[in-house]
């Protein structure tokens, strides 16, 4: 087998084992921006509803969904922080484009969370839909 063919097969196996499961797991939890906004409105008085922004602090400061809590997915303390949430919480996850949120959802599933949603397309789609954002005060 040639090197290029070997690496092609290796890439396919990697994709099947690691990328595809994240997509498949998350698809049933995806909410388009308008449905996510409806979920937020319906739960504005629910103390067990949490909006988690998985982006970096700089991205968060540049604009985020009102009421979102910053929990950067690549932070070293990410799993510790999410493990402290109430397991009965209803959680809306979002990142910039929708790539980290499925991974975070899988982490939450491993911790036995069950009521979780992902903003389909991430914050970019929220902004493209013309939905409201807020900015961090400095």
KAJO-V545875 format. One record per residue. RES is the residue in one letter. NEAR is the number of other C-alpha atoms within 8 Angstrom. D_FIRST is the distance of its C-alpha to the first C-alpha in Angstrom with 2 decimals. Layout:
<<RES NEAR D_FIRST> <RES NEAR D_FIRST>>
This chain:
<<X 4 0.00> <X 5 3.79> <X 6 6.59> <X 6 8.39> <X 8 6.46> <X 9 6.34> <X 8 9.94> <X 8 10.83> <X 8 10.27> <X 8 12.06> <X 8 14.76> <X 8 15.32> <X 8 15.81> <X 9 18.11> <X 9 20.00> <X 9 20.57> <X 8 21.74> <X 8 23.85> <X 9 24.83> <X 9 25.44> <X 9 27.75> <X 11 29.89> <X 9 30.37> <X 8 31.15> <X 10 33.56> <X 12 35.37> <X 7 35.84> <X 6 38.88> <X 9 40.48> <X 10 40.21> <X 11 43.53> <X 9 44.05> <X 12 46.39> <X 8 49.59> <X 8 48.95> <X 11 48.22> <X 9 51.51> <X 8 53.28> <X 8 51.87> <X 8 53.16> <X 7 56.57> <X 7 56.86> <X 8 56.17> <X 7 58.12> <X 5 60.61> <X 6 58.14> <X 5 57.94> <X 8 54.72> <X 11 52.89> <X 11 50.59> <X 11 48.72> <X 12 45.97> <X 14 44.67> <X 13 41.32> <X 13 41.31> <X 9 42.40> <X 8 46.11> <X 6 46.17> <X 9 44.72> <X 13 47.18> <X 10 50.08> <X 8 49.25> <X 10 49.90> <X 13 49.22> <X 8 50.41> <X 7 53.93> <X 5 54.12> <X 10 50.47> <X 8 49.77> <X 11 47.28> <X 11 44.65> <X 11 41.80> <X 10 38.52> <X 5 37.03> <X 7 40.22> <X 5 40.06> <X 6 42.84> <X 11 41.43> <X 8 40.98> <X 7 44.34> <X 9 46.10> <X 8 44.76> <X 8 45.43> <X 6 49.10> <X 7 49.44> <X 6 51.38> <X 7 49.03> <X 8 51.28> <X 11 50.75> <X 9 49.64> <X 11 47.04> <X 13 45.85> <X 15 42.81> <X 17 41.80> <X 13 39.75> <X 10 39.49> <X 9 37.01> <X 14 36.14> <X 8 33.02> <X 10 34.55> <X 12 36.99> <X 13 34.56> <X 9 33.36> <X 10 37.02> <X 12 37.84> <X 11 35.34> <X 9 36.95> <X 11 40.32> <X 9 39.27> <X 7 38.26> <X 7 41.80> <X 7 43.22> <X 11 44.38> <X 7 44.63> <X 8 46.44> <X 11 44.05> <X 10 43.30> <X 16 41.09> <X 16 42.38> <X 11 39.94> <X 11 38.76> <X 13 40.37> <X 13 43.27> <X 9 42.24> <X 11 42.97> <X 12 46.17> <X 10 47.38> <X 7 46.33> <X 8 48.42> <X 6 51.40> <X 9 51.95> <X 7 54.01> <X 9 52.68> <X 8 54.51> <X 9 54.19> <X 8 54.61> <X 4 57.96> <X 2 57.97>>
